[in-house]
Amino acid sequence: MGKVRISQVRSIIKRPYNQKRTIKALGLGRIDKSVEVELTPQIAGMIRKVNHLISVTEL
């Protein structure tokens, strides 16, 4: 599995609770914050769940 950089590009205001929790679980929480994580099946599922709020770059 490779590494990916995940950046939050949209706000979580007025989003469902499960999307807010997914953003927090990814280590994000504010716009323009980025994290580098190992791409596992669990992380890939989280990315699919909130793909409209984040941008993903492979490293």
TAMOGI-V870039 format. One record per backbone hydrogen bond with DSSP energy under -1.0 kcal/mol. CO is the residue of the C=O (numbers start at 1). NH is the residue of the N-H. Records with the same first field share a line. If there is no record, write none. Layout:
# TAMOGI-V870039
CO = NH, NH
This chain:
# TAMOGI-V870039
2 = 39
3 = 59
4 = 37
5 = 57
6 = 35
7 = 55
8 = 32
12 = 15
16 = 20
17 = 21
18 = 22
19 = 23
20 = 24
21 = 25
22 = 26
23 = 28
24 = 27
30 = 33
33 = 8
35 = 6
37 = 4
38 = 40
40 = 44
41 = 45
42 = 46
43 = 47
44 = 48
45 = 49
46 = 50
50 = 53
53 = 9, 10
55 = 7
57 = 5
